[in-house]
């Protein structure tokens, strides 16, 4: 996704892995991310699991070894 919305893909590498619970209003989730970034000098790039996986086709990303999934790759690349 980032390659479609940013002309600086390399500068947008995720720093923080975050998970969104679908029972939480999205506006609250976004507010929390904004506050988190504000506390860090307005610089925080997130990998949001709910938005980085096809929620209608998760079977391709659920593996026997979680370290081989996109979640595992994201954990290795973020804090």
C-alpha positions in Angstrom: 0.0 0.0 0.0 2.7 2.5 0.9 4.2 2.3 -2.6 0.9 3.6 -3.9 0.4 6.5 -1.6 4.0 7.8 -1.1 6.7 8.9 -3.4 9.2 8.0 -0.7 8.6 4.3 -0.1 12.0 3.7 1.6 11.3 6.5 4.1 8.0 4.9 5.0 9.4 1.6 6.3 7.3 0.6 9.4 8.8 1.3 12.8 5.9 0.1 15.0 3.6 -2.9 14.7 0.1 -2.2 15.9 -3.0 -4.3 16.0 -6.5 -2.9 15.6 -9.5 -4.5 17.4 -12.5 -4.3 15.1 -14.7 -3.6 18.2 -13.0 -0.3 18.7 -14.2 2.7 16.7 -11.6 3.5 14.0 -11.6 7.2 15.1 -10.4 6.2 18.6 -7.7 4.0 17.0 -6.5 6.8 14.8 -6.5 9.3 17.7 -4.2 6.9 19.7 -1.8 6.6 16.7 -1.8 10.4 16.3 -1.0 10.8 20.0 1.7 8.2 19.9 3.3 10.0 16.9 2.9 13.4 18.6 4.8 12.1 21.7 7.7 11.1 19.4 8.1 14.4 17.5 5.4 13.6 14.9 7.5 10.8 13.4 6.1 7.3 13.6 5.4 4.9 10.8 3.0 2.0 11.6 2.4 -1.5 10.3 -1.3 -2.0 11.1 -2.1 -5.7 10.9 -5.8 -5.1 10.2 -5.0 -3.0 7.2 -2.1 -4.9 5.8 -3.8 -8.2 5.3 -6.7 -9.1 3.0 -9.4 -9.6 5.7 -11.5 -11.6 3.3 -8.6 -14.0 2.4 -6.5 -14.7 5.5 -5.9 -18.3 4.8 -3.0 -17.4 2.5 -1.3 -15.6 5.4 -2.0 -18.1 8.2 0.8 -20.6 8.3 1.8 -23.4 10.7 4.9 -21.4 11.5 3.9 -17.9 12.5 7.3 -16.6 11.8 6.7 -17.2 8.1 3.5 -15.1 8.0 3.3 -11.4 7.3 2.9 -10.9 11.0 6.2 -12.6 11.7 7.9 -10.6 9.0 6.4 -7.4 10.4 7.6 -8.2 14.0 11.1 -8.7 12.7 11.1 -5.3 10.9 9.4 -3.2 13.6 9.9 -2.4 17.2 
